């Protein structure tokens, strides 16, 4: 589901309303982009019930499989993370953004880590909000540091579950790069 105007159309306006209702609730909010099987976000939601957890994923089957397991403080939707930040989230509403092992883009049109995305994330993050990114792709790590040239920060609330990709990296001895920065 792409496009910043998509959720203005009547058939998708309900999703916009649901996102805004969930985001408008009191308390801290963490957003995970591309939650894959949902292991990490579901673990965090169970460990930190006082935090609202919003997960977005492009693959409909992944959302359908994980959503029934989400506790009340967690919502999982099929939305492009770029669209979520550019068009659906109000200013200064997010405390933490998690990007765990983003897929390397097949072309510039599909790239997540762009200056436009970083600008949209900065707008949605509260002052002092944190971006937590993990990848095993050195080029993505370098790109993340380029588009988020912010001050290093302490980690956001983390659960114990590892993503599927992180388990593979540990098993195979693949280096994992972490970016944890705070919005100025």
C-alpha positions in Angstrom: 0.0 0.0 0.0 1.9 2.9 -1.3 1.3 6.6 -1.8 0.7 9.4 0.6 -2.8 10.2 -0.8 -4.0 6.6 -0.7 -5.5 7.0 2.8 -7.5 10.0 1.6 -9.6 7.7 -0.6 -12.9 6.5 1.0 -12.0 2.8 0.8 -8.8 3.4 2.9 -9.9 6.3 5.1 -10.9 3.8 7.8 -7.2 2.7 8.2 -6.2 6.4 8.6 -8.8 6.8 11.3 -7.7 3.6 13.1 -4.0 4.7 13.0 -4.9 8.2 14.3 -7.1 6.8 17.1 -4.4 4.4 18.2 -1.6 7.0 18.0 -3.7 9.6 19.8 -4.0 7.5 23.0 -1.9 8.6 26.0 1.4 7.1 26.7 4.6 6.3 24.9 4.6 5.0 21.3 7.1 2.8 19.5 6.8 2.1 15.8 8.5 -0.8 14.1 8.9 -0.7 10.3 8.9 -4.0 8.5 8.1 -6.3 11.4 8.4 -9.5 9.3 7.1 -12.4 11.4 6.4 -10.0 14.3 8.6 -11.8 16.9 10.3 -8.6 18.1 7.3 -6.3 18.3 5.1 -8.9 19.9 7.7 -9.6 22.5 8.2 -5.9 23.3 4.4 -5.4 23.5 4.1 -8.2 26.1 7.2 -7.0 28.1 6.2 -3.3 28.0 2.4 -3.1 28.4 2.5 0.6 29.3 3.8 1.4 25.8 1.8 1.4 22.6 3.4 -0.6 19.8 2.6 0.1 16.2 4.0 -2.2 13.5 3.8 -1.8 9.8 4.7 -4.4 7.1 4.2 -4.6 3.4 3.5 -8.3 3.1 -0.1 -9.0 3.8 0.5 -12.6 4.8 2.9 -11.5 7.5 0.4 -9.1 8.9 -2.4 -11.7 8.8 -0.2 -14.2 10.6 1.0 -11.9 13.4 -2.0 -9.7 14.1 -4.1 -12.3 15.9 -1.3 -12.6 18.5 -1.0 -8.9 19.2 -2.0 -7.8 22.7 -4.3 -4.8 23.3 -1.3 -2.3 23.3 -0.1 -3.4 19.9 -1.5 -2.8 16.4 -0.1 -4.3 13.2 -1.1 -2.9 9.8 -0.2 -3.4 6.2 1.2 0.0 5.4 4.4 1.2 3.8 6.6 2.7 6.5 7.4 5.7 4.3 3.7 6.4 3.8 3.0 6.0 7.5 5.6 8.7 8.5 4.9 11.0 5.5 1.1 11.1 5.7 -0.4 9.3 8.7 1.5 10.2 11.8 1.0 13.6 13.5 4.0 15.7 14.5 5.9 14.7 17.6 3.9 11.7 18.5 6.5 8.8 18.3 9.0 8.0 21.0 10.9 5.2 19.3 11.3 4.0 15.8 12.6 0.4 15.2 14.0 -0.6 11.8 15.3 -4.2 12.0 17.1 -5.6 9.1 15.5 -3.6 6.3 15.6 -5.3 2.9 18.2 -3.7 0.6 16.3 -1.8 -2.1 16.2 -3.1 -5.6 16.2 0.5 -6.9 16.0 4.1 -5.7 12.2 4.0 -5.8 12.1 1.3 -3.2 14.7 2.7 -0.8 13.6 3.3 2.7 16.7 5.1 4.0 16.4 8.4 2.1 16.6 12.0 3.2 12.9 12.4 2.7 12.2 9.4 5.0 14.6 10.8 7.6 12.8 14.2 7.5 9.4 12.5 7.9 10.7 10.5 10.9 12.2 13.6 12.5 8.8 15.3 12.1 7.0 12.5 13.8 9.5 11.8 16.6 9.2 13.7 19.8 12.3 15.8 20.8 14.7 13.2 22.2 13.0 10.4 20.3 15.2 7.5 19.2 15.8 5.7 15.9 17.1 2.1 16.4 18.3 0.4 13.3 20.0 -3.0 12.9 21.4 -4.4 9.6 23.9 -6.9 8.4 24.4 -4.9 5.2 27.4 -2.5 5.5 26.0 -0.2 2.7 22.7 0.2 4.6 24.5 0.9 7.8 26.5 3.7 6.1 23.3 5.1 4.4 21.5 5.1 7.8 24.3 7.1 9.3 24.3 9.5 6.4 20.5 10.2 6.6 20.3 10.2 10.4 23.4 12.2 11.4 22.1 12.7 14.8 23.7 12.2 18.3 24.2 8.7 19.6 21.6 7.6 22.1 20.8 4.9 24.6 18.7 2.0 23.3 14.9 2.2 23.4 12.9 -0.5 25.2 14.0 -3.8 23.8 12.6 -7.3 24.3 14.5 -10.5 24.4 13.2 -11.9 21.1 15.5 -11.8 18.1 14.4 -11.2 14.6 14.7 -14.2 12.2 17.5 -12.4 10.4 19.4 -11.6 13.6 19.3 -15.3 14.6 20.7 -16.2 11.2 23.5 -13.6 11.6 24.4 -15.0 15.0 24.4 -18.5 13.8 26.5 -17.7 10.8 28.9 -15.2 12.5 27.7 -12.3 10.3 28.5 -8.9 11.6 25.4 -6.8 12.6 25.6 -3.0 12.6 23.5 -0.9 15.0 22.5 2.7 14.7 20.9 4.2 17.7 20.4 8.0 17.4 18.4 10.7 19.1 16.3 13.3 17.4 17.9 16.7 18.0 
